[in-house]
Amino acid sequence: MTYFRGVWCIMEKLEPAKDRLLKSKKNWLDGEIRGRILVILCAVIMISATISITIFLGSKGLQSFIKNGVSLIEFITSTHWNPTNLAKPEYGALPFIFGSFAVTLLSALVAAPLGIGGAIFMTEIAPSWGRKILQPVIELLVGIPSVVYGFIGLTILVPFIREHVGGLGFSLLSGTIVLSIMILPTVTTIATDAMSSLPKNLREGSYALGATRWQTIRKVLIPAALPTLLTAIVLGMARAFGEALAVQMVIGNVRDLPTSLLDASATLTTIITLNMGHTTYGSVENNTLWSMGLILLIMSFAFILLIRYLSSRRKM
Amino acid sequence: MKSYKKIGLALTLAALMVLVAACGGGASTDKNEGLSNKDSKNAELSGSLTVSGSSAMQPLVAAAAEEFMAENPNVDVQVNAGGSGTGLSQVAEGSVQIGNSDVFAEEKEGIPADQLVDHKVAVVGMTAAVNPKVGIKEIKKADLIKVFTGKITNWKELGGADQKIVLVNRPDSSGTRAVFNKFALDGATPAEGITEDSSNTVKKIINETDGAVGYLAFSYFTDDSVTPLAIDGVEPTEENVQSGHFPIWAYQHSYTKGEATDLAKAFLDYLMSDDIQNTLLKEQGYLPVTKMKVERDAEGNQKDL
């Protein structure tokens, strides 16, 4: 340090006064270090939060298998869930795992074409006015809290399905519809980014070869943007998989495997939210809920891996 | 520009610090007051009390807490709702002074029930409720069990309308479900049905769905939207619960870890006072525990008082 300071003094003397009036380099260096520490701190906090949540959830979630002796095979393959039966408790979470995957995949099936269609409309068909209308609409959809989606579903969708489609109204179908609307903004936003970031010369080249606009979209633009479009869908699915409140209000929370779209069902998240408050810490019931949480975490890791894989394909 | 930003940042930070300091400071003074409170029992009540637990009891206890705080201006009572399991767990680990539960602590796994002291503050009666279009007003207990276990699937078998029976259950771990299973279904496990946690949602579903049957506390039978059922000819009324003729009722418990002391004791005494038992409880749809002519233990054995 003293060496630097020495050099500094000499330099200072050589410099004209005008330059010396500028902020000294020392302060700039201080700011640099401060900024660096600040940013590193942020990163460390985020990383440690994630790691500690994973460790905590892992240790909590495994307790039902290690401490309470619940069979892992039973947990993920049995369809009988009856943890409060003291004589013969059963811990088969398959109906909930199935329910989670069913609503996730079905809502992705609905939201993907809609979202990508909307994205193409915004970027290719009507880039000026289409975007002006659709963009705020999508932002508004993001802003609506999930409990409101659930409430609307419970008040409007469930009676509608009961009267016009059949069944009780509380069904996989209701859950799917509510979730589709909820994940639509995610899919649309990322798909729009994907489409608009495609280089212009792709379109121009295609037009030059005599392709129509639709041919260009279908044969050139969609294939080029496909990996990002898939990422959009997977991100939407990740959100659908984790959604609890809105789904709980419309799906009926039945512990049986659904046999049709109109059957009531349950998901991992809805069972957790329904039972969390009633169970005591450390009991088997409570621990099995943590195990379900662990499954949710593992699935979200799987979704992230899938997204990583898709993005790595895009670079090639 | 840059200096403005810096000032802004500094101000924000300062505001944050003040906020943090205020919160932290508040908490620590509360603790001190709580401690000093132990020394002077006869002095005016002060300090803070945290209550947690059963979401069904939350409105009642919160309303009582409000009146308690109005009478004792130096007291701060916080009533959280997190569910009976949360309440029992938190009072057992000492993070709250009072834990509310709609079941006996003995019935919950993993709770050191011997360390907790039970204060029965209210009684809640409940009964099966059906959609009005079903057209029945009473049911035999044996038939009720058959309805809930799925052995009877159409109301016409019980002299009602030709409608498929739709069950509306509570979550496995819910206290309401435990009470209903024990005293209405004699311990039978109900068949699968729609499961909802909130009584208001259950009421809404029963009202909207043809053939629906569920169970609700008496306080939800305020209009004609659902029909409460008499069981074995006994009407679900306050008097019948108090005399022990109507079987489906449960205590609302407030647990303390060890004997209640100071503020917690004062608050629990307040809950048991005639003032609260005879007026506020009724307003909230509960039955006063002081007027019960029977009592029950954790195993469900009933005896006359």
Interface residues (C-beta under 8 A of the other chain):
Chain A: W81 N82 P83 T84 N85 L154 V158 P159 R162 L168 G169 F170 M249 G252 N253 V254 R255 D256 A264 A266 I271 L274 N275 M276 G277 H278 T279 T280 Y281 G282 S283 V284 E285 N286
Chain B: S55 A81 G82 G83 S84 G85 T86 L88 S89 A92 E93 K108 E109 G110 I111 V166 P171 D172 S173 S174 G175 A178 T189 E192 G193 I194 T195 E196 D197 T201 K204 I205 E208 T209
